[in-house]
Amino acid sequence: MGRLFGTDGVRGVANADLTAELALGLSVAAAHVLGEAGTFAGHRPTAVVGRDPRASGEFLEAAVVAGLASAGVDVLRVGVLPTPAVAYLTGALGADLGVMLSASHNAMPDNGIKFFARGGHKLADELEDRIETVYEQHRTGEPWERPTGAGVGRVTDYDEGSDKYVAHLIAVLPNRLDGLKVVLDEAHGAASRVSPEAFAQAGADVVTIGAEPDGLNINDGCGSTHLDLLKAAVLEHGADLGIAHDGDADRCLAVDGAGNEVDGDQILAVLALAMREAGTLRGDTVVATVMSNLGFKLAMEREGVHMVQTAVGDRYVLESMKAEGYALGGEQSGHVIVLDHATTGDGTLTGLMLAARVAATGRSLAELTGVMERLPQVLINVRDVDKSRVQTSAELATAVAEAERELGATGRVLLRSSGTEPLVRVMVEAADIEQARSVAGRLADVVKSALG
């Protein structure tokens, strides 16, 4: 069996790859692995279970709840809530584990299962491997002790989860949003109710789009992967800014008052300077990935903020932050982690903090993001090559060195092997878009000839 867990839980087409049987079996295995702490402490383990609005989430939730309860875990079912809300509630309610059913920004037919350990933290690889091992043992018929009678888990609908999460967001906000008009695109997803509620409670004049989930329309032409509707709405309503979430609201992208896109790098830049001013940017350091725009790095250097870079993936950003005690990190895609207030990327919290900075300074979002200039970035995917030789090809190393000399200090080259496909990603940044395209094209040709 290949590894079930990917970079962000177990995902696949619901009822094809991700079946009810798999969801139930994984939940039993997770109960054994993650519920051990509660059992050893002498109390019955508890799990928080939430989902996004996908139609498939209904039967997958039933399977997960059944698996957990059958393993002796009491279940608090919180219903449709964002991934970061489930993580927060797992910690706030002292649960032994949390389960979120969502495929994030993926299309509606997909779904996924994400587990959180006690405290609401993402699982280390070692814990995921243990869950897979236990799951495989049960799947192949190895018997396990099944509780009976009073030993089975009880299932409770925890209706207060939404209000508790919104209250948390309001409590950690540095200032109110009175006087701001904000358009929210909820991607017909998990934050369709809680995000508008949080912004309204914070004092903003809220306009919502993409906030009518029907189980089938999640991420459908809206949200953080499709910003055109948000741009139009911001201009139509004369809003100060727009905020876009994905299906499970663990990411946030924005649009300024003129309808210009604001990506995760720009959001990080604005929040880094706000937190440094407030004295909460520990070590005057922000954590980002190797895919962050060079313009972000140059801006942080100019402002005296140190930048630590990690591999692509918010889990690697989080690992670095936790290891070194840093407070802020994120990705260009809009996963932003404010570790003092969240254990994972939280799109609603990020949007609130970005809007709070606009309100506190009286400056427009365009002015605030002007702290950095996004350098032109060209990405070419070179398919059907031997990606395993990216780091060992002498011909490729020579071509990259020549490209770096040509670009100098205002350019950058990054070659990455895809983790899921037989391709190599060639990314080039330069001060001039035509130069970036030219260099990227030449490097792509070398990748084909050297690794084809």
C-alpha positions as CSV (number, residue, x, y, z in Angstrom):
1,M,0.0,0.0,0.0
2,G,1.3,3.4,-0.9
3,R,1.4,6.1,1.7
4,L,-2.1,7.4,2.3
5,F,-1.2,10.7,3.9
6,G,-0.1,13.5,1.6
7,T,1.2,16.9,2.5
8,D,-2.1,17.9,4.1
9,G,-4.0,14.8,5.2
10,V,-5.6,12.1,3.1
11,R,-7.4,13.4,0.0
12,G,-9.1,11.9,-3.1
13,V,-12.3,11.8,-5.0
14,A,-15.0,11.1,-2.5
15,N,-16.7,7.7,-2.7
16,A,-14.0,6.6,-5.2
17,D,-10.6,7.1,-3.6
18,L,-11.9,8.3,-0.2
19,T,-14.6,5.9,0.7
20,A,-16.8,5.5,3.8
21,E,-14.9,2.3,4.6
22,L,-11.5,4.1,4.5
23,A,-12.8,7.0,6.6
24,L,-14.2,4.7,9.2
25,G,-11.0,2.6,9.3
26,L,-8.7,5.6,9.5
27,S,-10.8,7.0,12.3
28,V,-10.5,3.8,14.3
29,A,-6.8,3.8,13.8
30,A,-6.5,7.5,14.8
31,A,-8.6,6.8,17.9
32,H,-6.0,4.1,18.9
33,V,-3.0,6.3,18.2
34,L,-4.1,9.8,19.2
35,G,-6.6,8.7,21.9
36,E,-3.9,6.9,23.8
37,A,-3.0,9.9,25.9
38,G,-6.6,10.2,27.3
39,T,-6.8,6.5,28.0
40,F,-3.4,6.5,29.8
41,A,-4.6,9.5,31.8
42,G,-7.6,7.6,33.0
43,H,-10.3,9.4,31.0
44,R,-12.3,8.5,27.9
45,P,-10.7,10.2,24.9
46,T,-12.7,13.0,23.2
47,A,-12.6,14.1,19.6
48,V,-13.8,17.3,17.8
49,V,-15.2,16.6,14.3
50,G,-16.0,19.2,11.7
51,R,-16.4,19.5,8.0
52,D,-16.8,21.9,5.0
53,P,-20.2,22.0,3.2
54,R,-19.4,19.4,0.4
55,A,-22.2,16.9,-0.1
56,S,-19.8,14.0,0.4
57,G,-18.9,15.4,3.8
58,E,-22.2,14.3,5.1
59,F,-21.6,10.6,4.7
60,L,-17.9,10.9,5.4
61,E,-18.7,12.6,8.7
62,A,-21.1,9.8,9.6
63,A,-18.3,7.2,8.9
64,V,-15.7,9.1,10.9
65,V,-18.0,9.6,13.9
66,A,-19.0,5.9,13.8
67,G,-15.4,4.9,13.7
68,L,-14.4,7.1,16.6
69,A,-17.4,6.1,18.8
70,S,-16.9,2.4,18.1
71,A,-13.3,2.8,19.4
72,G,-14.6,4.3,22.6
73,V,-14.0,8.0,21.8
74,D,-16.6,10.6,22.8
75,V,-17.3,12.8,19.8
76,L,-18.2,16.5,19.8
77,R,-19.7,17.1,16.3
78,V,-19.3,20.8,15.5
79,G,-20.8,20.7,11.9
80,V,-19.7,23.0,9.1
81,L,-16.7,25.1,10.3
82,P,-13.3,26.1,8.9
83,T,-10.3,23.9,9.4
84,P,-8.6,26.5,11.8
85,A,-11.8,26.5,13.9
86,V,-11.7,22.8,14.3
87,A,-8.0,23.1,15.3
88,Y,-8.8,25.9,17.8
89,L,-11.7,24.0,19.3
90,T,-9.6,20.8,19.7
91,G,-7.2,22.8,21.8
92,A,-9.7,25.0,23.6
93,L,-12.0,22.1,24.6
94,G,-9.1,19.9,25.7
95,A,-9.9,17.2,23.2
96,D,-7.5,14.4,22.5
97,L,-7.8,14.7,18.8
98,G,-9.6,16.7,16.0
99,V,-10.8,15.6,12.6
100,M,-11.6,17.9,9.7
101,L,-13.3,16.7,6.5
102,S,-12.3,19.0,3.6
103,A,-10.4,19.1,0.4
104,S,-9.6,22.8,0.9
105,H,-9.4,24.6,-2.5
106,N,-10.0,21.4,-4.5
107,A,-13.1,21.0,-6.7
108,M,-16.3,19.7,-5.1
109,P,-15.9,16.0,-6.1
110,D,-12.8,15.7,-3.9
111,N,-12.7,15.5,-0.1
112,G,-10.2,14.8,2.5
113,I,-9.5,13.8,6.1
114,K,-7.2,15.8,8.3
115,F,-6.3,14.9,11.9
116,F,-5.2,17.1,14.7
117,A,-3.4,16.0,17.8
118,R,-4.1,17.2,21.3
119,G,-3.8,21.0,21.4
120,G,-5.0,21.4,17.8
121,H,-1.6,20.7,16.2
122,K,-1.0,19.1,12.8
123,L,0.4,15.6,12.9
124,A,4.1,14.8,12.6
125,D,5.0,12.3,9.9
126,E,5.7,9.7,12.6
127,L,2.1,9.9,14.0
128,E,0.7,9.7,10.4
129,D,2.8,6.6,9.8
130,R,1.6,5.0,13.1
131,I,-2.1,5.7,12.1
132,E,-1.4,4.1,8.7
133,T,0.2,1.0,10.3
134,V,-2.7,0.5,12.7
135,Y,-5.2,1.0,9.9
136,E,-3.5,-1.6,7.7
137,Q,-3.4,-4.1,10.5
138,H,-7.2,-3.7,11.1
139,R,-7.9,-3.7,7.3
140,T,-6.1,-7.1,6.9
141,G,-8.1,-8.7,9.7
142,E,-6.0,-8.3,12.8
143,P,-8.5,-8.3,15.7
144,W,-8.7,-5.4,18.1
145,E,-10.5,-5.0,21.3
146,R,-13.9,-3.4,20.7
147,P,-15.6,-1.7,23.7
148,T,-19.2,-2.7,24.4
149,G,-22.0,-1.4,26.6
150,A,-21.0,1.8,28.4
151,G,-17.6,1.6,26.9
152,V,-18.6,2.8,23.5
153,G,-18.2,6.5,22.7
154,R,-21.1,9.0,22.9
155,V,-21.9,11.5,20.2
156,T,-22.9,15.1,21.0
157,D,-23.7,18.0,18.7
158,Y,-21.6,20.9,20.0
159,D,-23.6,23.9,18.7
160,E,-21.5,26.5,20.6
161,G,-18.4,25.9,18.5
162,S,-19.1,28.6,16.0
163,D,-19.7,31.3,18.6
164,K,-16.7,30.2,20.6
165,Y,-14.4,30.4,17.6
166,V,-15.7,33.9,16.6
167,A,-15.3,35.1,20.2
168,H,-11.7,33.9,20.0
169,L,-11.0,35.8,16.8
170,I,-12.5,39.1,18.2
171,A,-10.6,38.7,21.4
172,V,-7.2,38.6,19.7
173,L,-7.8,41.3,17.2
174,P,-5.5,44.3,17.9
175,N,-8.1,47.0,17.1
176,R,-11.6,47.3,15.7
177,L,-12.6,47.7,12.0
178,D,-15.1,50.6,12.4
179,G,-15.4,52.7,9.3
180,L,-14.1,50.0,6.9
181,K,-16.2,48.5,4.1
182,V,-15.0,44.9,3.4
183,V,-16.2,42.5,0.7
184,L,-15.8,38.8,1.7
185,D,-15.7,36.0,-0.8
186,E,-16.4,32.8,1.2
187,A,-16.0,30.3,-1.7
188,H,-19.4,28.8,-0.7
189,G,-17.2,27.1,1.9
190,A,-16.8,26.4,5.5
191,A,-16.4,30.0,6.6
192,S,-19.6,31.2,4.9
193,R,-21.2,32.0,8.3
194,V,-18.4,32.6,10.8
195,S,-16.3,34.9,8.7
196,P,-19.0,37.5,8.0
197,E,-20.1,37.3,11.6
198,A,-16.5,37.9,12.9
199,F,-16.0,40.9,10.6
200,A,-19.4,42.4,11.5
201,Q,-18.7,42.0,15.2
202,A,-15.4,43.7,14.7
203,G,-17.2,46.8,13.3
204,A,-16.8,46.4,9.6
205,D,-19.5,47.2,7.0
206,V,-19.6,43.7,5.4
207,V,-20.6,42.7,1.9
208,T,-20.6,39.0,1.2
209,I,-20.4,37.0,-2.0
210,G,-19.9,33.2,-2.4
211,A,-21.6,32.6,1.0
212,E,-24.5,30.4,0.0
213,P,-23.2,26.8,0.1
214,D,-25.4,24.1,-1.2
215,G,-23.0,21.2,-1.0
216,L,-22.2,21.3,-4.7
217,N,-20.9,24.9,-5.4
218,I,-17.8,25.0,-3.1
219,N,-14.9,26.8,-4.9
220,D,-16.9,26.9,-8.1
221,G,-15.6,30.0,-9.8
222,C,-15.1,31.9,-6.6
223,G,-12.9,32.2,-3.5
224,S,-9.1,32.5,-3.3
225,T,-8.5,30.5,-6.5
226,H,-10.8,32.8,-8.6
227,L,-10.5,36.4,-7.6
228,D,-12.4,38.1,-10.5
229,L,-15.7,38.2,-8.8
230,L,-14.2,39.7,-5.7
231,K,-12.4,42.4,-7.7
232,A,-15.6,43.3,-9.4
233,A,-17.5,43.4,-6.1
234,V,-14.9,45.6,-4.4
235,L,-15.2,48.1,-7.2
236,E,-19.0,47.9,-7.4
237,H,-19.4,48.6,-3.7
238,G,-16.6,51.1,-3.3
239,A,-15.1,48.9,-0.6
240,D,-11.8,49.5,1.1
241,L,-10.6,46.0,0.5
242,G,-11.8,42.5,-0.3
243,I,-10.9,39.2,1.4
244,A,-11.1,35.8,-0.3
245,H,-11.0,32.4,1.4
246,D,-10.8,28.9,0.0
247,G,-13.2,26.0,0.8
248,D,-11.9,25.3,4.3
249,A,-10.8,28.9,5.0
250,D,-7.2,28.1,6.1
251,R,-5.9,30.6,3.5
252,C,-6.6,34.3,2.7
253,L,-5.9,36.4,-0.4
254,A,-7.0,40.0,-0.7
255,V,-7.9,42.7,-3.2
256,D,-7.2,46.4,-2.6
257,G,-9.7,49.2,-3.1
258,A,-8.6,49.6,-6.8
259,G,-9.2,45.9,-7.5
260,N,-5.6,44.8,-7.5
261,E,-4.7,41.4,-6.2
262,V,-2.8,41.1,-2.9
263,D,-1.0,37.7,-2.5
264,G,0.3,35.9,0.6
265,D,3.8,37.5,0.4
266,Q,2.3,41.0,0.5
267,I,0.0,40.1,3.4
268,L,3.0,38.7,5.3
269,A,4.9,41.9,4.6
270,V,2.1,44.1,6.0
271,L,1.6,41.9,9.1
272,A,5.3,41.5,9.7
273,L,5.7,45.3,10.0
274,A,2.6,45.7,12.1
275,M,3.7,43.0,14.5
276,R,7.2,44.4,14.8
277,E,5.7,47.8,15.6
278,A,3.6,46.1,18.3
279,G,6.6,44.2,19.7
280,T,5.1,40.7,18.8
281,L,7.3,39.7,15.9
282,R,9.7,37.6,17.9
283,G,13.3,37.8,16.7
284,D,12.2,40.4,14.2
285,T,11.8,37.3,11.9
286,V,9.2,36.1,9.4
287,V,9.2,32.5,8.0
288,A,8.4,31.9,4.3
289,T,9.0,29.3,1.7
290,V,11.5,29.2,-1.2
291,M,8.6,30.2,-3.5
292,S,8.2,33.6,-1.9
293,N,8.8,36.4,-4.3
294,L,12.3,37.9,-4.3
295,G,10.6,41.3,-3.9
296,F,9.3,40.1,-0.4
297,K,12.9,39.1,0.6
298,L,14.3,42.4,-0.6
299,A,11.6,44.4,1.2
300,M,12.1,42.6,4.5
301,E,15.9,43.2,4.3
302,R,15.3,46.9,3.6
303,E,13.0,47.1,6.6
304,G,15.3,45.2,8.9
305,V,13.2,42.1,9.2
306,H,15.0,38.7,9.0
307,M,13.5,36.1,6.7
308,V,13.9,32.3,7.2
309,Q,13.0,30.2,4.2
310,T,11.7,26.6,4.2
311,A,10.6,24.0,1.7
312,V,7.2,24.6,0.0
313,G,4.3,23.7,2.3
314,D,2.7,25.3,5.3
315,R,3.6,22.3,7.4
316,Y,7.3,23.1,6.9
317,V,6.7,26.8,7.7
318,L,5.0,25.7,10.9
319,E,7.8,23.3,11.9
320,S,10.4,26.1,11.5
321,M,8.2,28.5,13.5
322,K,7.7,26.0,16.4
323,A,11.3,24.9,16.4
324,E,12.7,28.5,16.7
325,G,9.8,30.2,18.5
326,Y,8.9,32.6,15.6
327,A,5.5,34.2,15.6
328,L,4.7,34.8,11.9
329,G,5.0,32.7,8.8
330,G,3.3,31.8,5.6
331,E,3.1,31.1,1.9
332,Q,2.5,33.1,-1.2
333,S,-0.7,31.1,-1.7
334,G,-2.2,32.8,1.4
335,H,-1.5,30.3,4.2
336,V,-0.6,32.7,7.0
337,I,0.2,31.4,10.5
338,V,0.1,33.7,13.5
339,L,1.3,31.2,16.0
340,D,0.3,33.2,19.1
341,H,-3.3,32.9,18.1
342,A,-3.6,29.8,15.9
343,T,-1.9,26.4,15.4
344,T,-2.4,26.4,11.7
345,G,-3.1,28.8,8.8
346,D,-6.3,30.8,9.5
347,G,-7.8,32.7,6.7
348,T,-10.4,34.6,8.7
349,L,-7.9,35.6,11.4
350,T,-5.5,36.7,8.6
351,G,-8.1,38.8,6.9
352,L,-9.2,40.4,10.2
353,M,-5.6,41.3,11.0
354,L,-5.0,42.8,7.6
355,A,-8.1,44.9,7.8
356,A,-7.2,45.9,11.3
357,R,-3.9,47.3,10.0
358,V,-5.7,49.3,7.4
359,A,-8.1,50.7,10.1
360,A,-5.3,51.4,12.6
361,T,-3.1,53.3,10.2
362,G,-5.7,55.1,8.1
363,R,-3.7,54.0,5.0
364,S,-5.2,52.1,2.1
365,L,-4.2,48.5,1.5
366,A,-2.5,49.6,-1.7
367,E,-0.3,52.0,0.3
368,L,0.5,49.3,2.9
369,T,1.4,46.7,0.3
370,G,3.6,49.2,-1.4
371,V,6.3,48.3,1.1
372,M,7.3,45.5,-1.4
373,E,7.4,45.3,-5.1
374,R,6.5,41.9,-6.6
375,L,9.2,41.1,-9.1
376,P,8.0,39.4,-12.3
377,Q,7.9,35.6,-11.8
378,V,7.7,33.0,-14.6
379,L,7.0,29.4,-13.8
380,I,7.3,26.6,-16.4
381,N,6.4,23.0,-15.7
382,V,8.7,20.6,-17.7
383,R,6.9,17.3,-18.0
384,D,8.0,13.7,-18.7
385,V,11.6,14.1,-17.4
386,D,13.7,12.2,-14.8
387,K,13.0,14.5,-11.9
388,S,15.3,12.5,-9.6
389,R,18.4,13.9,-11.4
390,V,17.6,17.6,-10.9
391,Q,20.2,17.9,-8.1
392,T,22.9,15.7,-9.8
393,S,22.9,16.9,-13.5
394,A,26.2,18.7,-14.2
395,E,24.7,20.2,-17.4
396,L,21.7,21.6,-15.5
397,A,24.0,23.0,-12.7
398,T,26.1,24.8,-15.3
399,A,23.0,26.3,-17.0
400,V,21.6,27.5,-13.6
401,A,24.9,29.1,-12.6
402,E,25.0,31.0,-15.9
403,A,21.4,32.1,-15.5
404,E,22.1,33.3,-11.9
405,R,25.1,35.3,-13.1
406,E,23.0,36.9,-15.8
407,L,20.2,37.9,-13.3
408,G,22.5,39.2,-10.6
409,A,21.2,40.4,-7.3
410,T,17.7,41.4,-8.7
411,G,16.9,37.9,-10.0
412,R,16.5,34.4,-8.8
413,V,16.3,30.8,-10.2
414,L,14.6,27.9,-8.5
415,L,14.3,24.4,-9.9
416,R,12.0,22.0,-8.0
417,S,10.9,18.4,-8.5
418,S,7.2,17.9,-8.2
419,G,6.1,15.8,-5.3
420,T,3.2,14.2,-7.2
421,E,3.9,14.4,-10.9
422,P,6.8,13.4,-13.3
423,L,7.8,17.0,-13.9
424,V,10.3,19.7,-12.9
425,R,9.2,23.2,-12.1
426,V,11.4,26.0,-13.4
427,M,10.9,29.3,-11.7
428,V,12.7,32.5,-12.6
429,E,12.3,36.0,-11.2
430,A,13.8,39.1,-12.7
431,A,13.4,42.9,-12.6
432,D,12.1,42.7,-16.2
433,I,9.4,40.2,-17.3
434,E,10.9,39.6,-20.7
435,Q,14.2,38.7,-19.2
436,A,12.5,36.3,-16.8
437,R,10.6,34.7,-19.7
438,S,13.8,34.4,-21.7
439,V,15.9,32.8,-18.9
440,A,13.1,30.5,-17.9
441,G,12.6,29.3,-21.5
442,R,16.3,28.5,-21.9
443,L,16.4,26.7,-18.6
444,A,13.3,24.6,-19.5
445,D,15.0,23.6,-22.7
446,V,18.1,22.5,-20.8
447,V,15.9,20.5,-18.3
448,K,14.3,18.7,-21.3
449,S,17.7,17.9,-22.9
450,A,19.5,17.0,-19.7
451,L,16.8,15.0,-18.0
452,G,14.6,13.8,-20.8
